């Protein structure tokens, strides 16, 4: 597999090579053509400018412009009438015949073509010196009618010597550029790919389970951001790995406790209390209670796993949430009274209709109230409050228990996470209640949160959108 460094190096060298090839083409191959085209174009413009002076009948301006043009361009100019008589001439091709080649047949042919309204270009060679000239014939139109012919003859400076000089220069420039590009592209490719190779190495280490590996890249570009993202991913994977280990440990612990109790009391019944009805009934009751707890835990784990995997769909329906809250609170009144805990219902009196999964919202209420009950002691108060906004109804479940430390609040929604200091005289929970609450509320796209102060209590809240007709 070809590396990015090699591809980058090849790309840089290809780019430099293309630039050099284009430079050679334009400077060597096309130089003479460019020079000829530009020279002829400029002479034509000057010729038409001279004709314009004639059209304006500005004799002084005409002669001044012709003299200046002939001098600057080393050109010869001759103005002929429709009978091929010379009206004005300046330079070496004039009426004194210092360029006899202008009197031959090709000059006459050129003259005839110009009379047809055409612009004529005739390359010429000096008969004595062999130098290259160009003859341009332009029709002289005055007031829209053809009145004569303007011939301009000018030397074409040979560019071969210039081309030879450019070839030498370009040869050395090409060698220098190729060597420089070779070194620069090599260094650039190494500089560019080194952090990528570091990221690949760290990613491979993370794939092998070494989540503590980090990328050390001090750059502010996209590669630097990629390195920061990899490091952030490593931090999150470390947390997830720790949570996984904690989950396994917690599941093992949570399952071991009821199983140990069931096994212990079953052995006690077998060995000791089997013939003692009172003790046997007590021990059987404990076995049944722990079996129920174990069953609840398995159900909660299954429900949570299904929700997190997206297997459970919400059965949205319209219902009056006040009635649901009242029913759940009434079911807890007896349990709270036996534990010396007061439970209150406060808030909206009139009916509020929402569209949600009633069974799932009931489960949220049960889990939140059960959580408040679990962390309350005798004399504490559990309050369920309902408040109505423009678009939502807000439900709050508060307790006056010991509260939650600030550094533990982010983790309370995790599976099997429990706050130390819960009331020990009540049935122990499964540690999955708040995780289930979180998944149900997020499935409803509901806002939720928690506020807590140590030794003053905790308030869990969530909002459900009201139904609008």
DRENSENU-496155 format. One record per residue: residue number from 0; x, y, z of N, C-alpha, C in turn; residue in one letter. Coordinates in steps of 0.2 Angstrom, whole numbers. Example, Ala and Ser with C-alpha at 12.3 -4.5 7.8 and 13.67 -1.06 7.14 Angstrom:
// residues 2
   pos      nx      ny      nz     cax     cay     caz      cx      cy      cz   code
     0      66     -28      39      62     -22      39      66     -16      39      A
     1      64     -11      35      68      -5      36      64       0      39      S
This chain:
// residues 469
   pos      nx      ny      nz     cax     cay     caz      cx      cy      cz   code
     0       4      -6       0       0       0       0       4       6       0      X
     1       3      11      -5       7      17      -5       5      22       0      X
     2      10      25       4       8      29       9       6      36       7      X
     3       3      40      12       1      47      10       7      51       8      X
     4      13      50      12      19      53      11      21      52       4      X
     5      21      46       1      23      45      -6      19      48     -11      X
     6      12      48     -10       7      51     -14       8      58     -14      X
     7       9      61      -8      10      69      -8      17      71     -11      X
     8      22      67     -11      28      68     -14      27      68     -22      X
     9      24      62     -24      23      62     -31      19      67     -34      X
    10      13      69     -30       9      75     -32      13      81     -33      X
    11      17      83     -28      21      89     -28      26      89     -34      X
    12      29      83     -35      34      83     -41      30      83     -48      X
    13      24      80     -48      20      81     -54      18      88     -55      X
    14      16      92     -50      14      99     -51      20     103     -53      X
    15      26     102     -50      32     106     -52      34     104     -60      X
    16      33      98     -61      35      96     -68      30      99     -73      X
    17      24      99     -72      19     102     -76      21     109     -77      X
    18      22     113     -72      24     120     -72      30     121     -76      X
    19      35     117     -76      41     118     -80      40     116     -87      X
    20      36     111     -88      34     109     -95      31     115     -99      X
    21      26     118     -95      22     124     -98      27     130     -99      X
    22      31     131     -94      36     136     -95      40     135    -101      X
    23      43     129    -102      47     128    -108      43     129    -115      X
    24      37     127    -114      32     127    -120      31     135    -122      X
    25      29     139    -117      28     146    -118      34     150    -120      X
    26      40     148    -117      46     152    -118      50     150    -124      X
    27      50     144    -126      54     142    -131      50     140    -137      X
    28      45     136    -137      41     134    -143      37     140    -146      X
    29      33     143    -141      28     148    -144      31     155    -143      X
    30      37     156    -141      40     163    -140      40     167    -147      X
    31      42     164    -152      43     167    -159      36     169    -161      X
    32      31     164    -161      24     166    -163      21     171    -159      X
    33      22     171    -152      19     176    -148      22     183    -150      X
    34      29     183    -151      32     190    -153      29     192    -160      X
    35      29     188    -165      26     190    -171      19     192    -171      X
    36      15     189    -168       8     191    -167       7     198    -164      X
    37      11     198    -158      10     205    -155      13     211    -159      X
    38      19     209    -162      22     215    -166      17     217    -172      X
    39      15     212    -176      10     214    -181       4     217    -179      X
    40       1     215    -173      -5     218    -170      -4     225    -169      X
    41       2     227    -165       4     234    -164       5     238    -170      X
    42       8     235    -175       9     239    -181       2     241    -185      X
    43      -2     236    -185      -9     237    -188     -12     243    -184      X
    44     -12     243    -178     -16     248    -174     -13     255    -176      X
    45      -6     255    -176      -3     261    -178      -5     263    -185      X
    46      -5     258    -190      -7     260    -197     -14     263    -197      X
    47     -19     260    -194     -26     263    -194     -26     269    -190      X
    48     -22     271    -185     -21     277    -182     -19     282    -187      X
    49     -14     280    -191     -12     285    -197     -17     287    -202      X
    50     -21     281    -204     -26     282    -208     -32     287    -206      X
    51     -33     287    -199     -38     291    -196     -35     298    -196      X
    52     -29     300    -196     -26     307    -197     -28     309    -204      X
    53     -27     305    -209     -29     306    -216     -36     308    -216      X
    54     -41     304    -213     -48     305    -213     -50     312    -210      X
    55     -46     314    -205     -48     320    -202     -44     326    -206      X
    56     -41     325    -211     -37     330    -216     -33     334    -211      X
    57     -29     330    -207     -24     334    -203     -17     332    -205      X
    58     -15     336    -210      -9     335    -214      -3     335    -209      X
    59      -3     340    -205       3     341    -200       3     335    -195      X
    60      -3     333    -193      -3     328    -188      -2     321    -191      X
    61      -4     321    -198      -2     315    -201       6     314    -202      X
    62       9     319    -205      16     319    -206      20     318    -199      X
    63      18     321    -194      21     320    -187      20     313    -185      X
    64      14     310    -185      13     304    -183      17     298    -187      X
    65      17     299    -194      21     295    -198      28     295    -197      X
    66      31     301    -196      38     302    -194      40     298    -188      X
    67      36     300    -183      37     297    -176      37     289    -176      X
    68      32     287    -180      31     279    -180      36     276    -184      X
    69      39     279    -190      44     276    -193      50     276    -190      X
    70      52     281    -186      58     282    -182      58     276    -176      X
    71      52     276    -173      52     271    -167      52     264    -169      X
    72      49     263    -175      49     255    -177      54     254    -182      X
    73      58     258    -184      63     257    -190      59     255    -196      X
    74      53     258    -197      49     256    -202      49     260    -208      X
    75      47     258    -214      46     262    -220      38     262    -222      X
    76      36     268    -224      29     269    -225      28     272    -232      X
    77      23     270    -235      22     273    -242      14     273    -243      X
    78      12     279    -245       5     280    -246       4     280    -254      X
    79      -1     276    -257      -2     275    -264      -9     277    -265      X
    80     -10     280    -271     -17     281    -273     -20     275    -277      X
    81     -26     276    -280     -29     270    -283     -26     268    -290      X
    82     -21     273    -292     -17     271    -298     -10     269    -297      X
    83      -9     267    -291      -2     264    -289       3     270    -289      X
    84       1     276    -288       6     281    -288       7     283    -281      X
    85      14     284    -280      16     286    -273      14     293    -271      X
    86      10     294    -266       8     300    -263      13     303    -258      X
    87      15     298    -254      19     300    -248      23     294    -246      X
    88      30     295    -245      34     289    -243      39     292    -238      X
    89      41     287    -233      46     289    -229      50     282    -227      X
    90      56     282    -225      60     276    -224      63     274    -230      X
    91      65     267    -229      70     264    -234      66     261    -240      X
    92      59     261    -240      56     258    -246      52     263    -251      X
    93      54     270    -250      51     275    -253      52     275    -261      X
    94      50     281    -263      50     282    -271      56     282    -274      X
    95      62     283    -270      69     283    -273      71     276    -274      X
    96      67     271    -273      69     264    -274      74     261    -271      X
    97      75     263    -264      81     260    -260      79     252    -258      X
    98      73     250    -259      71     243    -258      68     241    -265      X
    99      72     239    -270      69     237    -276      64     231    -276      X
   100      64     227    -271      60     221    -271      53     223    -270      X
   101      51     230    -268      45     232    -268      42     233    -275      X
   102      46     233    -280      44     234    -287      42     228    -290      X
   103      43     222    -287      42     216    -291      34     214    -291      X
   104      33     208    -293      27     206    -294      23     205    -287      X
   105      26     202    -282      22     201    -276      20     208    -273      X
   106      23     213    -274      21     220    -272      15     222    -276      X
   107      15     220    -282       9     222    -286       3     218    -284      X
   108       4     211    -283      -1     207    -280      -4     209    -274      X
   109       0     211    -269      -2     214    -263      -6     220    -264      X
   110      -4     224    -268      -8     230    -270     -15     229    -272      X
   111     -15     224    -276     -22     222    -279     -26     219    -274      X
   112     -24     215    -269     -28     212    -264     -30     218    -259      X
   113     -26     223    -258     -28     228    -253     -34     232    -256      X
   114     -33     233    -263     -39     237    -267     -45     233    -266      X
   115     -45     227    -265     -51     223    -264     -54     223    -257      X
   116     -51     228    -253     -53     229    -246     -50     224    -241      X
   117     -45     220    -243     -42     216    -238     -36     219    -235      X
   118     -34     216    -229     -28     218    -226     -23     212    -227      X
   119     -17     214    -230     -12     210    -233      -6     209    -228      X
   120      -3     203    -227       3     202    -223       8     198    -228      X
   121      14     201    -229      18     198    -234      25     198    -230      X
   122      28     192    -228      34     191    -226      40     193    -231      X
   123      45     196    -230      50     198    -235      57     197    -232      X
   124      62     196    -237      69     195    -235      73     201    -238      X
   125      77     204    -235      81     209    -238      86     206    -243      X
   126      86     208    -249      90     205    -254      98     205    -253      X
   127     100     210    -249     107     211    -248     109     208    -241      X
   128     106     209    -236     108     207    -229     104     201    -227      X
   129      99     199    -230      95     193    -228      91     193    -222      X
   130      90     200    -219      86     201    -213      79     200    -215      X
   131      75     198    -210      68     197    -211      64     203    -210      X
   132      59     205    -215      54     210    -214      47     208    -215      X
   133      43     212    -213      36     211    -214      32     217    -217      X
   134      29     215    -223      25     220    -226      18     220    -225      X
   135      15     225    -222       8     226    -221       4     230    -226      X
   136      -1     228    -229      -5     233    -233     -12     234    -231      X
   137     -13     240    -230     -20     242    -227     -24     246    -232      X
   138     -30     245    -232     -34     249    -237     -36     256    -233      X
   139     -35     262    -237     -37     268    -235     -44     270    -236      X
   140     -48     270    -232     -55     272    -233     -56     279    -230      X
   141     -58     283    -234     -60     290    -232     -67     291    -233      X
   142     -71     293    -228     -78     294    -229     -82     288    -232      X
   143     -79     282    -230     -83     276    -232     -81     274    -239      X
   144     -76     277    -242     -74     275    -249     -67     274    -249      X
   145     -65     269    -253     -58     267    -254     -54     272    -258      X
   146     -49     275    -255     -46     281    -258     -38     279    -260      X
   147     -36     274    -257     -29     272    -258     -27     266    -254      X
   148     -20     265    -254     -17     259    -250     -11     262    -246      X
   149     -11     259    -240      -5     261    -235      -1     255    -234      X
   150       6     255    -237      10     250    -235      15     252    -230      X
   151      16     247    -225      21     248    -220      25     242    -220      X
   152      32     243    -220      37     238    -220      41     239    -214      X
   153      42     234    -210      46     234    -204      50     228    -203      X
   154      56     229    -199      60     223    -198      57     218    -193      X
   155      58     212    -193      56     207    -188      62     205    -185      X
   156      63     207    -179      70     206    -175      70     198    -174      X
   157      75     195    -176      76     187    -175      76     186    -167      X
   158      72     181    -165      72     179    -158      76     172    -157      X
   159      79     170    -162      83     163    -161      88     164    -155      X
   160      92     170    -156      97     171    -151      94     171    -144      X
   161      88     175    -143      85     175    -137      82     169    -134      X
   162      80     164    -139      78     158    -137      83     154    -135      X
   163      89     154    -138      95     150    -135      97     153    -128      X
   164      97     159    -127      98     162    -120      93     159    -115      X
   165      87     159    -117      82     157    -113      82     149    -111      X
   166      84     146    -116      85     138    -115      91     137    -110      X
   167      96     141    -110     101     140    -105      99     142     -98      X
   168      95     147     -98      92     149     -92      87     144     -89      X
   169      83     142     -93      78     138     -91      81     131     -89      X
   170      86     129     -92      89     123     -90      92     123     -83      X
   171      95     128     -81      98     129     -75      92     130     -70      X
   172      87     134     -72      81     135     -67      77     128     -66      X
   173      77     124     -71      73     117     -71      77     113     -66      X
   174      84     113     -67      88     109     -62      87     111     -55      X
   175      87     117     -54      87     120     -47      80     119     -44      X
   176      75     120     -48      68     119     -46      66     112     -44      X
   177      69     107     -49      68     100     -47      71      98     -41      X
   178      77     100     -40      81      98     -34      77     101     -28      X
   179      75     107     -28      72     111     -23      65     107     -21      X
   180      61     106     -27      55     103     -26      55      96     -23      X
   181      61      92     -25      62      86     -22      63      86     -15      X
   182      67      90     -12      69      91      -5      63      94      -1      X
   183      60      99      -4      54     102      -1      48      97       0      X
   184      46      94      -6      41      89      -5      42      84      -1      X
   185      48      81       0      50      76       4      49      78      12      X
   186      52      84      13      51      87      20      44      88      22      X
   187      40      91      17      33      93      18      29      86      19      X
   188      30      81      15      27      75      16      28      72      23      X
   189      34      72      25      36      69      31      33      73      37      X
   190      33      80      36      30      84      41      23      83      42      X
   191      20      83      36      12      82      36      10      75      38      X
   192      14      70      37      11      63      38      14      61      45      X
   193      18      64      48      21      62      55      15      62      60      X
   194      11      68      61       6      67      66       0      62      64      X
   195      -1      61      57      -6      56      55      -3      49      58      X
   196       3      48      57       6      41      59       5      41      67      X
   197       6      46      70       5      46      78      -2      44      79      X
   198      -7      48      76     -14      46      77     -15      39      75      X
   199     -13      36      70     -14      29      68     -11      25      74      X
   200      -5      26      76      -2      22      82      -7      22      88      X
   201      -9      28      90     -13      29      96     -20      25      95      X
   202     -23      26      89     -29      23      87     -28      15      88      X
   203     -23      13      85     -22       5      86     -21       3      93      X
   204     -18       7      97     -17       5     104     -24       5     108      X
   205     -28      10     106     -35      11     109     -39       5     107      X
   206     -38       3     100     -42      -3      98     -40      -9     101      X
   207     -34     -10     104     -31     -15     108     -33     -15     115      X
   208     -37      -9     117     -39      -9     124     -35      -4     128      X
   209     -29      -1     126     -25       4     130     -28      11     129      X
   210     -33      12     132     -37      19     131     -33      25     134      X
   211     -28      23     138     -24      29     141     -19      32     136      X
   212     -18      29     130     -14      32     125     -16      38     123      X
   213     -11      43     121     -13      50     120      -9      52     114      X
   214     -12      57     110      -8      60     104      -6      67     107      X
   215       1      68     105       4      74     107       5      78     101      X
   216       1      82      99       1      86      92       0      94      94      X
   217       4      98      93       3     105      95       2     109      88      X
   218      -4     108      86      -5     111      79     -12     114      80      X
   219     -14     119      76     -20     123      77     -24     121      70      X
   220     -22     117      66     -26     115      60     -30     109      61      X
   221     -33     107      55     -37     101      55     -34      95      58      X
   222     -28      94      57     -24      88      60     -24      89      68      X
   223     -23      95      70     -23      96      77     -29      95      80      X
   224     -35      97      77     -41      95      79     -43      88      79      X
   225     -40      84      74     -41      77      74     -38      74      80      X
   226     -32      76      82     -28      74      88     -32      75      94      X
   227     -35      81      95     -39      83     101     -45      78     101      X
   228     -48      77      95     -54      72      95     -52      65      97      X
   229     -46      63      95     -44      56      97     -42      56     104      X
   230     -39      61     107     -38      61     114     -45      62     118      X
   231     -49      66     116     -56      66     119     -59      59     119      X
   232     -59      56     113     -62      49     112     -58      44     117      X
   233     -52      45     118     -48      41     123     -51      42     130      X
   234     -52      48     132     -55      50     139     -62      47     140      X
   235     -66      47     134     -73      45     135     -72      37     135      X
   236     -68      34     131     -67      27     131     -65      24     138      X
   237     -60      28     141     -58      26     148     -64      26     153      X
   238     -68      31     152     -74      32     157     -79      26     155      X
   239     -80      25     149     -85      19     147     -82      12     149      X
   240     -75      12     149     -72       5     151     -73       5     158      X
   241     -72      10     162     -73      10     169     -80       8     171      X
   242     -85      11     167     -92      10     169     -93       3     167      X
   243     -90       0     162     -92      -7     160     -89     -11     166      X
   244     -83     -10     168     -80     -14     174     -85     -13     180      X
   245     -87      -7     181     -91      -6     187     -98     -10     186      X
   246    -101      -9     180    -107     -13     178    -106     -20     180      X
   247    -101     -23     177    -100     -30     178    -100     -32     186      X
   248     -96     -28     189     -95     -29     197    -101     -28     200      X
   249    -105     -22     198    -112     -21     201    -117     -26     200      X
   250    -117     -29     194    -122     -34     192    -120     -40     196      X
   251    -114     -42     196    -112     -48     200    -114     -47     207      X
   252    -112     -41     210    -114     -40     217    -121     -40     218      X
   253    -125     -37     214    -132     -36     215    -136     -43     214      X
   254    -133     -47     210    -136     -54     209    -134     -59     214      X
   255    -127     -58     217    -125     -62     222    -128     -62     228      X
   256    -130     -55     230    -134     -54     237    -140     -58     237      X
   257    -145     -57     233    -151     -61     233    -150     -69     233      X
   258    -146     -71     228    -145     -78     227    -142     -81     233      X
   259    -137     -77     237    -134     -80     243    -139     -80     248      X
   260    -144     -75     249    -149     -76     254    -154     -81     252      X
   261    -156     -82     246    -160     -88     244    -157     -94     246      X
   262    -151     -95     244    -147    -101     245    -147    -103     253      X
   263    -145     -97     257    -144     -98     264    -150    -100     267      X
   264    -156     -96     266    -162     -98     269    -165    -105     267      X
   265    -164    -106     261    -166    -113     258    -162    -119     262      X
   266    -156    -118     263    -152    -123     267    -154    -123     274      X
   267    -156    -117     277    -158    -117     284    -165    -120     285      X
   268    -169    -120     280    -176    -123     280    -174    -131     280      X
   269    -170    -132     275    -168    -140     274    -165    -143     281      X
   270    -161    -139     284    -157    -142     290    -160    -141     296      X
   271    -164    -135     297    -166    -133     304    -173    -132     305      X
   272    -176    -127     301    -183    -124     302    -188    -128     298      X
   273    -186    -133     295    -191    -137     290    -197    -139     295      X
   274    -196    -141     301    -201    -144     305    -204    -139     310      X
   275    -201    -132     309    -204    -127     314    -208    -122     309      X
   276    -215    -123     309    -219    -119     304    -217    -111     305      X
   277    -217    -109     311    -216    -101     311    -209     -99     308      X
   278    -204    -102     310    -197    -100     307    -197    -102     299      X
   279    -200    -108     298    -200    -110     291    -204    -104     286      X
   280    -210    -102     289    -214     -97     285    -210     -91     284      X
   281    -206     -89     290    -202     -83     290    -196     -83     284      X
   282    -193     -89     285    -188     -90     280    -190     -91     273      X
   283    -196     -94     272    -199     -94     265    -201     -87     262      X
   284    -203     -83     267    -205     -76     265    -199     -72     263      X
   285    -194     -73     266    -187     -70     264    -185     -72     257      X
   286    -186     -79     256    -184     -82     250    -188     -79     244      X
   287    -195     -78     246    -199     -76     241    -198     -68     239      X
   288    -196     -65     245    -195     -57     244    -189     -56     240      X
   289    -183     -60     241    -177     -60     237    -178     -62     230      X
   290    -182     -67     229    -184     -69     222    -187     -64     218      X
   291    -192     -61     222    -195     -55     218    -191     -50     217      X
   292    -186     -48     221    -181     -43     220    -177     -45     214      X
   293    -175     -51     214    -171     -53     209    -174     -53     202      X
   294    -181     -55     202    -185     -54     196    -186     -47     194      X
   295    -187     -43     199    -187     -35     197    -181     -33     193      X
   296    -175     -35     196    -169     -33     194    -168     -36     186      X
   297    -169     -42     185    -169     -45     179    -173     -41     174      X
   298    -179     -40     176    -184     -36     172    -181     -29     170      X
   299    -179     -26     175    -176     -19     174    -170     -19     169      X
   300    -166     -24     170    -160     -24     166    -162     -26     158      X
   301    -167     -30     158    -170     -32     151    -173     -25     148      X
   302    -177     -22     152    -181     -16     149    -176     -11     147      X
   303    -171      -9     152    -166      -4     150    -162      -6     144      X
   304    -160     -12     143    -156     -14     137    -160     -14     131      X
   305    -167     -15     131    -171     -15     126    -172      -7     124      X
   306    -173      -3     129    -174       4     128    -167       7     124      X
   307    -162       5     127    -155       8     125    -154       6     118      X
   308    -156       0     116    -155      -3     109    -161      -1     104      X
   309    -166       3     107    -171       6     103    -176       1     101      X
   310    -177      -5     104    -182     -10     103    -189      -8     105      X
   311    -189      -4     110    -196      -2     113    -199       4     109      X
   312    -204       4     106    -207      10     103    -213      13     108      X
   313    -213      19     108    -218      22     112    -225      22     109      X
   314    -230      20     114    -237      20     112    -240      26     114      X
   315    -239      32     110    -242      38     112    -249      38     112      X
   316    -252      41     117    -259      42     117    -261      48     122      X
   317    -267      51     121    -269      56     125    -272      54     132      X
   318    -269      57     137    -272      56     144    -271      62     148      X
   319    -275      62     154    -274      67     159    -269      66     164      X
   320    -264      69     164    -258      68     168    -259      69     175      X
   321    -264      74     177    -265      75     184    -268      68     187      X
   322    -273      65     183    -276      59     186    -270      53     187      X
   323    -266      53     183    -260      48     183    -256      49     189      X
   324    -254      56     190    -250      57     196    -254      56     203      X
   325    -260      58     203    -264      57     209    -264      49     211      X
   326    -265      45     206    -265      38     207    -259      35     210      X
   327    -253      37     207    -247      35     209    -245      37     216      X
   328    -247      43     218    -246      46     224    -250      42     229      X
   329    -256      41     228    -261      37     233    -258      30     234      X
   330    -255      27     229    -252      20     230    -246      21     235      X
   331    -243      26     235    -237      27     240    -239      29     247      X
   332    -245      32     248    -247      35     254    -246      30     260      X
   333    -248      24     259    -248      19     264    -241      17     266      X
   334    -237      16     260    -230      14     261    -226      19     265      X
   335    -227      25     263    -224      31     266    -226      32     274      X
   336    -232      31     275    -235      32     282    -232      26     287      X
   337    -231      20     284    -228      15     288    -220      16     290      X
   338    -217      20     285    -210      22     286    -209      29     290      X
   339    -215      32     292    -214      38     295    -212      44     290      X
   340    -214      43     284    -212      48     279    -219      51     276      X
   341    -219      58     276    -225      61     273    -224      62     266      X
   342    -230      61     262    -230      62     255    -235      67     253      X
   343    -234      72     249    -238      78     247    -239      78     240      X
   344    -245      80     238    -246      82     231    -248      89     230      X
   345    -244      93     226    -245     100     225    -246     102     218      X
   346    -249     108     217    -249     110     210    -256     111     207      X
   347    -256     110     200    -262     111     196    -268     107     198      X
   348    -273     111     198    -280     107     200    -283     105     194      X
   349    -284     109     189    -288     108     183    -284     103     179      X
   350    -288      99     174    -285      94     170    -280      96     165      X
   351    -275      93     164    -270      94     159    -269      88     155      X
   352    -270      89     148    -270      83     143    -263      83     140      X
   353    -260      77     140    -253      77     136    -254      71     132      X
   354    -249      71     127    -249      65     122    -242      62     123      X
   355    -242      56     126    -236      52     128    -238      45     129      X
   356    -233      41     131    -234      34     132    -236      34     140      X
   357    -242      32     141    -245      33     148    -241      28     153      X
   358    -240      22     150    -237      17     155    -230      19     156      X
   359    -226      22     151    -219      23     152    -219      29     157      X
   360    -223      34     156    -223      40     161    -225      38     168      X
   361    -229      33     168    -231      30     175    -225      27     178      X
   362    -221      24     174    -215      20     176    -210      26     179      X
   363    -209      31     175    -205      37     177    -207      40     184      X
   364    -214      41     185    -216      43     191    -215      38     197      X
   365    -216      32     196    -214      27     201    -207      27     203      X
   366    -203      27     198    -195      27     199    -193      33     203      X
   367    -196      39     201    -193      45     204    -196      45     212      X
   368    -202      43     213    -205      43     219    -202      38     224      X
   369    -201      32     221    -197      27     224    -190      29     226      X
   370    -187      33     222    -180      35     223    -180      40     229      X
   371    -185      45     229    -186      49     234    -187      46     241      X
   372    -192      41     241    -193      37     247    -187      33     249      X
   373    -183      30     244    -178      26     246    -172      30     250      X
   374    -171      36     248    -166      41     251    -169      45     257      X
   375    -175      44     259    -178      48     265    -178      43     271      X
   376    -178      47     277    -179      43     283    -185      46     287      X
   377    -186      43     292    -192      45     296    -192      52     298      X
   378    -198      55     296    -199      63     298    -198      67     291      X
   379    -195      64     286    -194      67     280    -200      68     276      X
   380    -200      73     271    -206      74     267    -204      73     260      X
   381    -209      69     256    -208      68     249    -214      72     246      X
   382    -212      77     241    -217      81     238    -217      80     230      X
   383    -223      79     228    -224      79     220    -228      85     218      X
   384    -225      89     214    -228      96     212    -229      96     205      X
   385    -234      99     203    -236      99     196    -237     107     194      X
   386    -234     109     189    -234     116     187    -235     116     179      X
   387    -239     121     177    -241     122     170    -238     128     167      X
   388    -235     127     161    -232     132     157    -236     133     151      X
   389    -234     137     146    -238     138     140    -238     132     136      X
   390    -233     129     135    -233     123     131    -231     116     134      X
   391    -229     116     141    -227     110     144    -230     110     151      X
   392    -230     104     154    -232     103     161    -226     100     164      X
   393    -224     103     170    -218     102     173    -220      98     180      X
   394    -217      92     181    -218      88     186    -211      87     190      X
   395    -212      89     197    -206      89     201    -207      84     207      X
   396    -202      80     208    -202      75     214    -197      77     219      X
   397    -198      80     225    -193      82     229    -193      78     236      X
   398    -188      78     239    -187      75     246    -183      79     250      X
   399    -183      78     257    -179      82     261    -174      78     264      X
   400    -171      73     261    -166      69     263    -159      72     263      X
   401    -154      68     263    -147      70     264    -144      74     258      X
   402    -148      73     252    -145      77     246    -140      73     242      X
   403    -137      75     237    -132      72     232    -126      77     232      X
   404    -120      74     233    -114      78     232    -114      80     225      X
   405    -111      86     224    -111      89     217    -107      85     212      X
   406    -101      82     215     -97      78     210    -100      71     208      X
   407    -106      69     212    -109      63     210    -115      64     205      X
   408    -117      70     205    -124      72     201    -123      69     194      X
   409    -117      70     190    -117      68     183    -118      60     182      X
   410    -117      57     188    -117      49     187    -123      46     189      X
   411    -128      50     192    -133      47     195    -138      43     190      X
   412    -137      45     184    -141      42     178    -138      36     176      X
   413    -132      34     178    -129      28     176    -132      22     179      X
   414    -132      16     176    -134      10     178    -130       8     185      X
   415    -134       6     190    -132       3     196    -128       8     200      X
   416    -128      14     198    -125      19     202    -130      21     208      X
   417    -127      21     214    -130      22     220    -127      27     225      X
   418    -130      31     228    -128      36     232    -127      33     239      X
   419    -121      34     243    -121      31     249    -125      35     254      X
   420    -127      31     259    -131      35     264    -139      34     264      X
   421    -141      29     260    -148      28     259    -151      25     265      X
   422    -157      25     266    -161      23     272    -160      15     271      X
   423    -158      12     277    -157       5     277    -163       1     279      X
   424    -168       4     281    -174       0     284    -179      -1     278      X
   425    -177       0     272    -182      -1     267    -179      -6     262      X
   426    -184      -9     258    -181     -14     253    -176     -10     248      X
   427    -171     -14     247    -166     -11     243    -168     -11     235      X
   428    -166      -5     232    -168      -5     225    -163      -9     220      X
   429    -164      -8     214    -160     -12     209    -154      -7     206      X
   430    -155      -1     207    -149       4     205    -150       5     197      X
   431    -156       4     195    -158       5     188    -163      10     186      X
   432    -166      12     192    -172      16     191    -171      23     187      X
   433    -166      27     189    -164      33     186    -162      32     179      X
   434    -158      26     178    -156      25     171    -162      24     166      X
   435    -167      20     169    -173      19     165    -177      26     164      X
   436    -177      30     169    -181      36     169    -178      40     163      X
   437    -171      41     163    -167      44     158    -169      42     151      X
   438    -169      36     150    -170      33     143    -178      34     141      X
   439    -182      34     146    -189      35     144    -190      42     142      X
   440    -188      47     146    -189      54     145    -185      56     138      X
   441    -179      53     137    -176      55     131    -179      52     125      X
   442    -183      47     125    -187      44     120    -193      49     119      X
   443    -195      52     124    -201      57     123    -198      64     121      X
   444    -191      64     120    -188      71     119    -190      76     124      X
   445    -191      74     130    -193      78     136    -187      81     140      X
   446    -187      87     142    -182      90     146    -183      87     153      X
   447    -177      86     156    -177      83     163    -170      85     167      X
   448    -170      85     173    -164      87     177    -165      85     184      X
   449    -160      88     188    -160      87     195    -157      93     198      X
   450    -159      94     204    -156     100     208    -156      97     215      X
   451    -150      98     219    -149      95     225    -144      99     229      X
   452    -145      99     236    -141     102     241    -140      97     247      X
   453    -134      97     249    -132      92     254    -136      94     260      X
   454    -139      89     264    -143      90     270    -149      94     269      X
   455    -151      95     263    -157      99     262    -162      96     257      X
   456    -159      91     253    -164      87     249    -162      88     242      X
   457    -167      84     238    -165      84     231    -172      84     227      X
   458    -172      87     221    -178      88     217    -176      86     210      X
   459    -180      80     208    -180      78     201    -186      81     197      X
   460    -185      83     191    -190      86     187    -190      84     180      X
   461    -196      84     177    -196      83     170    -202      87     167      X
   462    -202      88     160    -207      92     157    -210      88     151      X
   463    -216      88     151    -220      84     145    -224      90     141      X
   464    -224      89     135    -227      94     131    -235      93     131      X
   465    -239      98     132    -246      98     132    -249      97     125      X
   466    -254      93     125    -258      92     119    -262      98     117      X
   467    -261     100     111    -265     106     108    -269     104     103      X
   468    -276     106     104    -281     104      99    -280     108      92      X
